Amino acid sequence: MGYRNKTYVIFDGDKDMWAYGFMLGWNKNEHMEFSFYNAHDLRPMEGTASEGYVKSVLRQRLQNTKQAIVIVGDSTRYLYRFVRWEIETCIAMGIPIVVVNLNDSKTMDTNLCPPILRGTCTIHVPFRAKAIQFALDDFCDGFANYKAQGLIDLYLKPHVYTSLGL
């Protein structure tokens, strides 16, 4: 497998595209040091491409993925065709996942979090640029260690938010 260098972003393309747009802006304006794979740029082929073909393209992108972000909005937990498949694939491939809560919850929101993510070695943060960047840097770099320790449903401690000015 080649060098993994991208951050794969999973989200509800119909309802939460705005959040992805904000993240792209943060990437430019706040100098966040990661680049994104947006599965939703496959839209031009949606009408003609089979589900199997789209998933094969997404799997290729995941093979070049260092880490993943799952943006959790009001309906994310109900999306199975691609969102659940993308999450399952990330888990199976051992890709660290940062769960980003659009409702600003600093821990796992059991009402909104997709069930497949519950009880996994993931970290849950609010939709704040500094919190996301910290989680990508700290959690993703230490993922193998956290997973080996059996740690699940992680979140940042209050002193981390204070140090980030949040």
Secondary structure, 3 states (H helix, E strand, C coil): CCCCCEEEEECCCCCCHHHHHHHHHHHHHCCCCCCEEEHHHHHHHCCCCCHHHHHHHHHHHHCCEEEEEEEECCCHHHCHHHHHHHHHHHHHHCCCEEEEECCCCCCCCCCCCCHHHCCCCEEEEECCHHHHHHHHHHHHHCHHHHHHCCCCCEECCHHHHHHCCC
